[in-house]
């Protein structure tokens, strides 16, 4: 994953930045990293992700539709 509009080092310092990194990893692919399940569960209500991906993740994480 590559964020071209911000420095990732600076983003990791804020909660908004960490959420932004997580959203980009979900929406555009994580690259060589892994997406943290605990972080996804923690930020679930605040994440802006594609509705189809949201439904898929909801099913994979919690087993619900």
Biopython code that builds the backbone (N, CA, C, O; Angstrom):
import numpy as np
from Bio.PDB.StructureBuilder import StructureBuilder

atoms = [
    (1, "UNK", "N", (0.839, -1.173, 0.000)),
    (1, "UNK", "CA", (0.000, 0.000, 0.000)),
    (1, "UNK", "C", (0.884, 1.236, 0.000)),
    (1, "UNK", "O", (1.898, 1.297, 0.696)),
    (2, "UNK", "N", (0.486, 2.201, -0.782)),
    (2, "UNK", "CA", (1.257, 3.436, -0.865)),
    (2, "UNK", "C", (0.305, 4.617, -0.761)),
    (2, "UNK", "O", (-0.617, 4.749, -1.565)),
    (3, "UNK", "N", (0.522, 5.463, 0.214)),
    (3, "UNK", "CA", (-0.277, 6.682, 0.370)),
    (3, "UNK", "C", (0.530, 7.814, -0.238)),
    (3, "UNK", "O", (1.589, 8.178, 0.273)),
    (4, "UNK", "N", (0.032, 8.359, -1.314)),
    (4, "UNK", "CA", (0.799, 9.349, -2.068)),
    (4, "UNK", "C", (0.549, 10.782, -1.624)),
    (4, "UNK", "O", (1.323, 11.670, -1.983)),
    (5, "UNK", "N", (-0.508, 11.040, -0.853)),
    (5, "UNK", "CA", (-0.819, 12.419, -0.499)),
    (5, "UNK", "C", (-0.380, 12.817, 0.912)),
    (5, "UNK", "O", (-0.437, 13.998, 1.255)),
    (6, "UNK", "N", (0.049, 11.878, 1.723)),
    (6, "UNK", "CA", (0.520, 12.165, 3.083)),
    (6, "UNK", "C", (1.731, 11.299, 3.385)),
    (6, "UNK", "O", (1.932, 10.254, 2.767)),
    (7, "UNK", "N", (2.532, 11.743, 4.341)),
    (7, "UNK", "CA", (3.628, 10.900, 4.819)),
    (7, "UNK", "C", (3.072, 9.943, 5.854)),
    (7, "UNK", "O", (2.462, 10.375, 6.832)),
    (8, "UNK", "N", (3.271, 8.670, 5.656)),
    (8, "UNK", "CA", (2.711, 7.658, 6.545)),
    (8, "UNK", "C", (3.275, 7.785, 7.961)),
    (8, "UNK", "O", (2.578, 7.503, 8.935)),
    (9, "UNK", "N", (4.493, 8.196, 8.071)),
    (9, "UNK", "CA", (5.120, 8.382, 9.379)),
    (9, "UNK", "C", (4.340, 9.417, 10.203)),
    (9, "UNK", "O", (4.137, 9.235, 11.403)),
    (10, "UNK", "N", (3.909, 10.489, 9.555)),
    (10, "UNK", "CA", (3.129, 11.520, 10.247)),
    (10, "UNK", "C", (1.702, 11.068, 10.530)),
    (10, "UNK", "O", (1.117, 11.452, 11.543)),
    (11, "UNK", "N", (1.142, 10.256, 9.642)),
    (11, "UNK", "CA", (-0.228, 9.781, 9.838)),
    (11, "UNK", "C", (-0.362, 8.874, 11.055)),
    (11, "UNK", "O", (-1.388, 8.899, 11.735)),
    (12, "UNK", "N", (0.652, 8.082, 11.332)),
    (12, "UNK", "CA", (0.594, 7.135, 12.440)),
    (12, "UNK", "C", (0.520, 7.823, 13.802)),
    (12, "UNK", "O", (0.220, 7.172, 14.803)),
    (13, "UNK", "N", (0.785, 9.108, 13.854)),
    (13, "UNK", "CA", (0.797, 9.832, 15.125)),
    (13, "UNK", "C", (-0.598, 10.241, 15.601)),
    (13, "UNK", "O", (-0.780, 10.537, 16.782)),
    (14, "UNK", "N", (-1.588, 10.263, 14.698)),
    (14, "UNK", "CA", (-2.926, 10.711, 15.066)),
    (14, "UNK", "C", (-3.932, 9.586, 14.883)),
    (14, "UNK", "O", (-3.700, 8.656, 14.110)),
    (15, "UNK", "N", (-5.056, 9.672, 15.599)),
    (15, "UNK", "CA", (-6.099, 8.655, 15.442)),
    (15, "UNK", "C", (-6.737, 8.743, 14.066)),
    (15, "UNK", "O", (-7.059, 7.721, 13.459)),
    (16, "UNK", "N", (-6.924, 9.989, 13.561)),
    (16, "UNK", "CA", (-7.468, 10.140, 12.215)),
    (16, "UNK", "C", (-6.545, 9.499, 11.186)),
    (16, "UNK", "O", (-7.007, 8.855, 10.244)),
    (17, "UNK", "N", (-5.262, 9.673, 11.366)),
    (17, "UNK", "CA", (-4.286, 9.126, 10.435)),
    (17, "UNK", "C", (-4.280, 7.611, 10.432)),
    (17, "UNK", "O", (-4.223, 6.989, 9.371)),
    (18, "UNK", "N", (-4.337, 7.012, 11.614)),
    (18, "UNK", "CA", (-4.374, 5.555, 11.685)),
    (18, "UNK", "C", (-5.647, 5.011, 11.038)),
    (18, "UNK", "O", (-5.613, 3.972, 10.380)),
    (19, "UNK", "N", (-6.768, 5.710, 11.224)),
    (19, "UNK", "CA", (-8.028, 5.312, 10.600)),
    (19, "UNK", "C", (-7.928, 5.456, 9.077)),
    (19, "UNK", "O", (-8.420, 4.603, 8.338)),
    (20, "UNK", "N", (-7.296, 6.526, 8.616)),
    (20, "UNK", "CA", (-7.113, 6.770, 7.184)),
    (20, "UNK", "C", (-6.273, 5.661, 6.548)),
    (20, "UNK", "O", (-6.589, 5.186, 5.458)),
    (21, "UNK", "N", (-5.216, 5.256, 7.225)),
    (21, "UNK", "CA", (-4.379, 4.165, 6.733)),
    (21, "UNK", "C", (-5.187, 2.881, 6.649)),
    (21, "UNK", "O", (-5.096, 2.154, 5.660)),
    (22, "UNK", "N", (-5.973, 2.597, 7.674)),
    (22, "UNK", "CA", (-6.794, 1.390, 7.700)),
    (22, "UNK", "C", (-7.818, 1.396, 6.562)),
    (22, "UNK", "O", (-8.001, 0.380, 5.891)),
    (23, "UNK", "N", (-8.481, 2.523, 6.343)),
    (23, "UNK", "CA", (-9.457, 2.636, 5.252)),
    (23, "UNK", "C", (-8.791, 2.391, 3.903)),
    (23, "UNK", "O", (-9.349, 1.693, 3.057)),
    (24, "UNK", "N", (-7.621, 2.948, 3.696)),
    (24, "UNK", "CA", (-6.912, 2.746, 2.437)),
    (24, "UNK", "C", (-6.485, 1.294, 2.260)),
    (24, "UNK", "O", (-6.527, 0.763, 1.150)),
    (25, "UNK", "N", (-6.080, 0.659, 3.336)),
    (25, "UNK", "CA", (-5.693, -0.747, 3.252)),
    (25, "UNK", "C", (-6.894, -1.615, 2.884)),
    (25, "UNK", "O", (-6.754, -2.565, 2.114)),
    (26, "UNK", "N", (-8.062, -1.305, 3.419)),
    (26, "UNK", "CA", (-9.255, -2.082, 3.112)),
    (26, "UNK", "C", (-9.747, -1.794, 1.694)),
    (26, "UNK", "O", (-10.058, -2.722, 0.947)),
    (27, "UNK", "N", (-9.820, -0.527, 1.324)),
    (27, "UNK", "CA", (-10.381, -0.154, 0.028)),
    (27, "UNK", "C", (-9.464, -0.455, -1.152)),
    (27, "UNK", "O", (-9.946, -0.842, -2.217)),
    (28, "UNK", "N", (-8.159, -0.288, -0.988)),
    (28, "UNK", "CA", (-7.239, -0.414, -2.117)),
    (28, "UNK", "C", (-6.275, -1.586, -2.010)),
    (28, "UNK", "O", (-5.444, -1.772, -2.899)),
    (29, "UNK", "N", (-6.360, -2.371, -0.963)),
    (29, "UNK", "CA", (-5.483, -3.514, -0.786)),
    (29, "UNK", "C", (-4.346, -3.190, 0.156)),
    (29, "UNK", "O", (-3.814, -2.080, 0.128)),
    (30, "UNK", "N", (-3.965, -4.144, 0.994)),
    (30, "UNK", "CA", (-2.944, -3.891, 2.009)),
    (30, "UNK", "C", (-1.507, -3.960, 1.507)),
    (30, "UNK", "O", (-0.584, -3.585, 2.230)),
    (31, "UNK", "N", (-1.308, -4.426, 0.300)),
    (31, "UNK", "CA", (0.069, -4.578, -0.183)),
    (31, "UNK", "C", (0.702, -5.780, 0.487)),
    (31, "UNK", "O", (0.159, -6.883, 0.430)),
    (32, "UNK", "N", (1.833, -5.578, 1.113)),
    (32, "UNK", "CA", (2.526, -6.683, 1.775)),
    (32, "UNK", "C", (2.221, -6.771, 3.262)),
    (32, "UNK", "O", (2.742, -7.647, 3.952)),
    (33, "UNK", "N", (1.397, -5.889, 3.750)),
    (33, "UNK", "CA", (1.065, -5.876, 5.177)),
    (33, "UNK", "C", (-0.186, -6.685, 5.456)),
    (33, "UNK", "O", (-0.861, -7.150, 4.537)),
    (34, "UNK", "N", (-0.487, -6.845, 6.737)),
    (34, "UNK", "CA", (-1.721, -7.491, 7.160)),
    (34, "UNK", "C", (-2.605, -6.460, 7.838)),
    (34, "UNK", "O", (-2.122, -5.544, 8.504)),
    (35, "UNK", "N", (-3.906, -6.625, 7.657)),
    (35, "UNK", "CA", (-4.869, -5.729, 8.281)),
    (35, "UNK", "C", (-5.189, -6.283, 9.658)),
    (35, "UNK", "O", (-5.507, -7.464, 9.797)),
    (36, "UNK", "N", (-5.107, -5.443, 10.665)),
    (36, "UNK", "CA", (-5.345, -5.849, 12.041)),
    (36, "UNK", "C", (-6.843, -6.018, 12.291)),
    (36, "UNK", "O", (-7.610, -5.065, 12.149)),
    (37, "UNK", "N", (-7.257, -7.225, 12.661)),
    (37, "UNK", "CA", (-8.657, -7.508, 12.932)),
    (37, "UNK", "C", (-9.159, -6.717, 14.128)),
    (37, "UNK", "O", (-10.285, -6.219, 14.108)),
    (38, "UNK", "N", (-8.358, -6.595, 15.152)),
    (38, "UNK", "CA", (-8.785, -5.852, 16.339)),
    (38, "UNK", "C", (-8.983, -4.373, 16.028)),
    (38, "UNK", "O", (-9.895, -3.743, 16.563)),
    (39, "UNK", "N", (-8.139, -3.819, 15.173)),
    (39, "UNK", "CA", (-8.284, -2.413, 14.802)),
    (39, "UNK", "C", (-9.529, -2.213, 13.942)),
    (39, "UNK", "O", (-10.213, -1.199, 14.081)),
    (40, "UNK", "N", (-9.833, -3.159, 13.057)),
    (40, "UNK", "CA", (-11.038, -3.063, 12.236)),
    (40, "UNK", "C", (-12.278, -3.099, 13.122)),
    (40, "UNK", "O", (-13.200, -2.307, 12.929)),
    (41, "UNK", "N", (-12.306, -4.009, 14.087)),
    (41, "UNK", "CA", (-13.451, -4.094, 15.002)),
    (41, "UNK", "C", (-13.592, -2.827, 15.829)),
    (41, "UNK", "O", (-14.706, -2.359, 16.064)),
    (42, "UNK", "N", (-12.482, -2.276, 16.269)),
    (42, "UNK", "CA", (-12.506, -1.074, 17.100)),
    (42, "UNK", "C", (-13.023, 0.135, 16.331)),
    (42, "UNK", "O", (-13.784, 0.929, 16.883)),
    (43, "UNK", "N", (-12.629, 0.293, 15.071)),
    (43, "UNK", "CA", (-12.960, 1.459, 14.267)),
    (43, "UNK", "C", (-14.139, 1.219, 13.318)),
    (43, "UNK", "O", (-14.414, 2.067, 12.469)),
    (44, "UNK", "N", (-14.838, 0.094, 13.436)),
    (44, "UNK", "CA", (-15.854, -0.321, 12.475)),
    (44, "UNK", "C", (-16.894, 0.764, 12.179)),
    (44, "UNK", "O", (-17.198, 1.009, 11.011)),
    (45, "UNK", "N", (-17.435, 1.405, 13.182)),
    (45, "UNK", "CA", (-18.499, 2.392, 12.979)),
    (45, "UNK", "C", (-17.996, 3.681, 12.327)),
    (45, "UNK", "O", (-18.789, 4.440, 11.770)),
    (46, "UNK", "N", (-16.717, 3.928, 12.391)),
    (46, "UNK", "CA", (-16.157, 5.180, 11.878)),
    (46, "UNK", "C", (-15.513, 5.036, 10.501)),
    (46, "UNK", "O", (-15.138, 6.038, 9.892)),
    (47, "UNK", "N", (-15.379, 3.812, 10.004)),
    (47, "UNK", "CA", (-14.695, 3.578, 8.732)),
    (47, "UNK", "C", (-15.583, 3.932, 7.543)),
    (47, "UNK", "O", (-16.774, 3.624, 7.530)),
    (48, "UNK", "N", (-14.992, 4.576, 6.552)),
    (48, "UNK", "CA", (-15.672, 4.887, 5.294)),
    (48, "UNK", "C", (-15.155, 3.914, 4.240)),
    (48, "UNK", "O", (-14.132, 4.150, 3.598)),
    (49, "UNK", "N", (-15.892, 2.810, 4.077)),
    (49, "UNK", "CA", (-15.490, 1.809, 3.099)),
    (49, "UNK", "C", (-16.655, 1.517, 2.161)),
    (49, "UNK", "O", (-17.813, 1.799, 2.469)),
    (50, "UNK", "N", (-16.323, 0.955, 1.026)),
    (50, "UNK", "CA", (-17.298, 0.607, 0.004)),
    (50, "UNK", "C", (-18.379, -0.296, 0.616)),
    (50, "UNK", "O", (-18.052, -1.216, 1.366)),
    (51, "UNK", "N", (-19.662, -0.049, 0.307)),
    (51, "UNK", "CA", (-20.748, -0.839, 0.905)),
    (51, "UNK", "C", (-20.645, -2.345, 0.645)),
    (51, "UNK", "O", (-20.968, -3.140, 1.527)),
    (52, "UNK", "N", (-20.206, -2.746, -0.535)),
    (52, "UNK", "CA", (-20.063, -4.174, -0.805)),
    (52, "UNK", "C", (-18.939, -4.793, 0.026)),
    (52, "UNK", "O", (-19.076, -5.907, 0.533)),
    (53, "UNK", "N", (-17.844, -4.075, 0.160)),
    (53, "UNK", "CA", (-16.748, -4.570, 1.009)),
    (53, "UNK", "C", (-17.184, -4.616, 2.472)),
    (53, "UNK", "O", (-16.834, -5.541, 3.205)),
    (54, "UNK", "N", (-17.948, -3.611, 2.886)),
    (54, "UNK", "CA", (-18.447, -3.580, 4.258)),
    (54, "UNK", "C", (-19.303, -4.817, 4.536)),
    (54, "UNK", "O", (-19.164, -5.445, 5.586)),
    (55, "UNK", "N", (-20.189, -5.170, 3.597)),
    (55, "UNK", "CA", (-21.023, -6.354, 3.780)),
    (55, "UNK", "C", (-20.193, -7.622, 3.825)),
    (55, "UNK", "O", (-20.456, -8.506, 4.641)),
    (56, "UNK", "N", (-19.190, -7.724, 2.958)),
    (56, "UNK", "CA", (-18.317, -8.891, 2.965)),
    (56, "UNK", "C", (-17.550, -8.999, 4.279)),
    (56, "UNK", "O", (-17.485, -10.074, 4.876)),
    (57, "UNK", "N", (-16.975, -7.894, 4.727)),
    (57, "UNK", "CA", (-16.228, -7.917, 5.991)),
    (57, "UNK", "C", (-17.129, -8.227, 7.174)),
    (57, "UNK", "O", (-16.737, -8.962, 8.081)),
    (58, "UNK", "N", (-18.336, -7.670, 7.171)),
    (58, "UNK", "CA", (-19.293, -7.958, 8.247)),
    (58, "UNK", "C", (-19.576, -9.455, 8.304)),
    (58, "UNK", "O", (-19.635, -10.042, 9.385)),
    (59, "UNK", "N", (-19.748, -10.065, 7.143)),
    (59, "UNK", "CA", (-20.010, -11.501, 7.086)),
    (59, "UNK", "C", (-18.793, -12.292, 7.551)),
    (59, "UNK", "O", (-18.938, -13.251, 8.310)),
    (60, "UNK", "N", (-17.592, -11.909, 7.110)),
    (60, "UNK", "CA", (-16.386, -12.647, 7.485)),
    (60, "UNK", "C", (-16.030, -12.488, 8.965)),
    (60, "UNK", "O", (-15.571, -13.438, 9.600)),
    (61, "UNK", "N", (-16.239, -11.309, 9.503)),
    (61, "UNK", "CA", (-15.846, -11.060, 10.888)),
    (61, "UNK", "C", (-16.882, -11.577, 11.875)),
    (61, "UNK", "O", (-16.549, -12.296, 12.817)),
    (62, "UNK", "N", (-18.133, -11.208, 11.655)),
    (62, "UNK", "CA", (-19.177, -11.542, 12.625)),
    (62, "UNK", "C", (-20.134, -12.622, 12.153)),
    (62, "UNK", "O", (-20.945, -13.095, 12.950)),
    (63, "UNK", "N", (-20.077, -13.035, 10.887)),
    (63, "UNK", "CA", (-20.962, -14.070, 10.368)),
    (63, "UNK", "C", (-22.390, -13.594, 10.163)),
    (63, "UNK", "O", (-23.319, -14.401, 10.170)),
    (64, "UNK", "N", (-22.577, -12.281, 9.980)),
    (64, "UNK", "CA", (-23.911, -11.705, 9.793)),
    (64, "UNK", "C", (-24.009, -11.104, 8.403)),
    (64, "UNK", "O", (-23.005, -10.794, 7.761)),
    (65, "UNK", "N", (-25.248, -10.949, 7.958)),
    (65, "UNK", "CA", (-25.479, -10.243, 6.690)),
    (65, "UNK", "C", (-25.813, -8.826, 6.932)),
    (65, "UNK", "O", (-26.040, -8.075, 5.983)),
]
sb = StructureBuilder()
sb.init_structure("model")
sb.init_model(0)
sb.init_chain("A")
sb.init_seg("    ")
for serial, (resi, resn, name, xyz) in enumerate(atoms, 1):
    if name == "N":
        sb.init_residue(resn, " ", resi, " ")
    sb.init_atom(name, np.array(xyz, "f"), 0.0, 1.0, " ", f" {name:<3s}", serial, name[0])
structure = sb.get_structure()
